[in-house]
Amino acid sequence: MAGSRLEKFGTVFTRVRDLMRSGVIRPLERPVWYEVFKAFPPKKDPLYVTPKHARNKQDEIVNDIFYQEDQIRAKFYKVYGTGPRVLDLSKSNYISPCQRFVETYTRLASCGEHDEEALFQETGKALLTEGLVLRRRGASVASPELRDPVLEFKLTDMLAEQQQSGTSAEK
């Protein structure tokens, strides 16, 4: 009886009534609307009627809805990616870097900057002054000239060096 969600065989009221009669639903667990529906039943019983015509594909077409901030978000993720950190959804007041970017972008756009590319760059600079560092996708963390030569060692080279210094210390 409860397997079908369509109300082909009986109404919701008759189903609840029958469940109460059989003892599946206790009188204290009955829905709030049950007594009202029982006191004031509809003049005509609800009737399930199958649609007479098949739906056309054209009837089911839903137009895409795009907002200006969606385009900003798309460009943000294309340029900066998701970022180095994971979104922290455990905090209710957490604002993602993308959302901060969109808010700053719209604030700067309302001030009068109209060139999208320049506005995008200025938004990145404004967030940098606020303390949010954005890294472009595929960009390395540090330039090769600034890297420490110690970081270039391979683990096998380090182990071989330790073994050599260990054997020379034993002699």
N, C-alpha and C positions, 0 to 999 in steps of 0.2 A: 504494500500500500504506500509506503513512504519512498519507494524506489523511483517513482515518476514525479518530476518536479512540475510537470504540466498538470493543470487542474482539469483533466479530461473526465475523471471519475470522482465527482463530489467536489465540494468547495473546501477551502481551508477551515471554515467553521465546522462543517460536518466531519472532517478528519479529526479536528481537535476534540469535538464532542464524542466521537467514537473512541478515541484514545483515552478519554476520561472515563467512559463507561467500562472499558476493558481493564482499567486500572494502571495503564502505562503512565498516564499523567495523573498525579494526585491533585485533588481539588485546590490545594494551596499553591501548586505550581502552574495553574492555568494562566494563560496570557491576560494582560490587563484589559484588552479589548473584548474579551469573551462575553462578559456580562452585558456590556453595552450593545454588542451585536445581537445577543439573545433578547434583550429588551426591545430593541429597535431594528428588526430585520429589514433588509431591503424589500421594496415592493416587488421587484422581479429578481429571481435567482440569477446569479452570474452564470453565464453559459460560455463554454469553450467553443469557439468557431474557428475552423481551419481557414486560412487565407485562401481566397478563390484564385488569385493569380500568382504565378511565380515571380519572384523578384528579379528585376533586371540588374545586370552588372552596373549600369549607369546609375541606378538608384542607390547603390552601395558605395559609390565613390565619395571619399571624404577628402576635402581639400587640405593641403598642408598648411599649417599655421607657423609662420616664422616671425619672430620678434627681432628687433634691432639688437638686443643683448645676446640673442642666440648666435648671430653672426660674429659678434665680438668674442664670445666664448669659443666658437669654432676657430677663429684666427688665433686666439690665445693658445689653445691646445695644439694647433698646428705649429706655432712658433716655439712655444715653451714646453710642450708636453704636459704630463701630469705632475711633474716636479719630483724632487728627491724624497719628499715625505708623503706618508700615507694620510688620507683624509681621516680626521679624528671625529667620528660621528657619535662618540660617547658623551661629548660635551654639547649641551644644547645651544650654547652661545658661540660655537666654533664657526668661523667664517673662512672658507677655503681661499687659497690664493687667487683662484679664478674669479670668485665672487668679489674679492677686494679689487681686483683688476677692473672688473666691469663697473663697479661703483665709482672708482676713481676715473675711469674713462668717461662715464656719463657726466660726472661732475666737471671734468675739464671740457667736455664738449659743450656743456651749457654755458661755460665762460666765454666761448666764442671761437675756439680753434675748430676749423672746418676740414682741413686736410686730414684724411683718415690715417695715412702713413705717419705723418708728423705727430698726430694725436696719439697713435699707438706707441711711438717712441717716447713721447713725453709722459705717458702713463707709466711706462716701465721705469723712467727716471724718477717720477714722483713716488712710486712704491719703493724704490731704492732709498730715497731720503727718509721714508717711513720705517725702513729697516727690513723690508722684504726683498731678498735677493732672488731674482729670476734668472735661470740659466737657459740659454737657447738649446734646443734639441741638438744632440750630436756634438755639442761643444765640450771640450775637455775641461776638467776642473782647473788645471794649472797649465800654463804654457810649457813646452818642453825645455826652454832655456832656464826656467825658474825651478825646475825639478831638482831635488836633491840626488846626487849620484848614488847614494846608498840605496835608494829605491829601485835602482836598475839591477841590483844583484839578484841572481836567481837563487832559489832555495838550495839547489844542489851545490852551487858554488859556495854558499855559506856553510853548508854541512862539511864539504871537503876542506874548507879553510879551518873549521873548528877541529876536525880530526887531525889535520897536520899540526895545528898548534898544541893539541892534546898529546900527540906522540913526541913532539919536541920538548914538551914540559916534563915528560916521563924520563927522558934521557938525562 
